[in-house]
């Protein structure tokens, strides 16, 4: 028979598993939101940003399944299931810490990655329809112009893209966009875009580390419960 403290531990573990189910849903939701939010900026980002978001989704699904497994093990007082649950949660803990660290590393590298991406695609603006579409959408949606400033465009053309003076599909009657145009966007696209990417990287880092801490408590509870169950078997 389990002691009173072990029984309390058993139901606490069940409650924690319910929390794990919620964290799994949170990870999936965060991964989808970040992936969706950065999808339109793919031409200037490295694959690492999308890999991190995909890993959040994958780990979220795995956490959801493992939490269900842990609920069954704790209610049935099954030593083998609880030990297996502990091993899985330990692996998830390590993975989430790694993702959390990766998130902060991606944040630190965001400015450099975005700068290189913007400069490379800007060179192709007048020769590639995809690059032109990307820049027009970017400058129209974020109300920005150029990488560091509108002057970046002047090395390629004497006039600026129309999207520097308004939304890509909203310049009716606008014949040209020049440095003296009153509608000219003053914000550099590097500033606008890097801010978004850094925020998303921070969300990855915070989510990974915060949920890893919560799950570490679950691992401790499950190990304690598994020990209590084994001890009760040995005493019979």
NORWO-V236572 format. One record per run of one state. SS is the DSSP state (alpha for helix, beta for strand, coil for the rest). FROM is the first residue (numbers start at 0). TO is the last residue. If there is no record, write none. Layout:
# NORWO-V236572
((SS	FROM	TO) (SS	FROM	TO))
This chain:
# NORWO-V236572
((coil	0	2) (alpha	3	43) (coil	44	45) (alpha	46	75) (coil	76	77) (alpha	78	122) (coil	123	127) (alpha	128	141) (coil	142	142) (beta	143	143) (coil	144	148) (alpha	149	154) (coil	155	158) (beta	159	159) (coil	160	160) (alpha	161	164) (coil	165	175) (beta	176	176) (coil	177	185) (beta	186	186) (coil	187	187) (alpha	188	234) (coil	235	235))
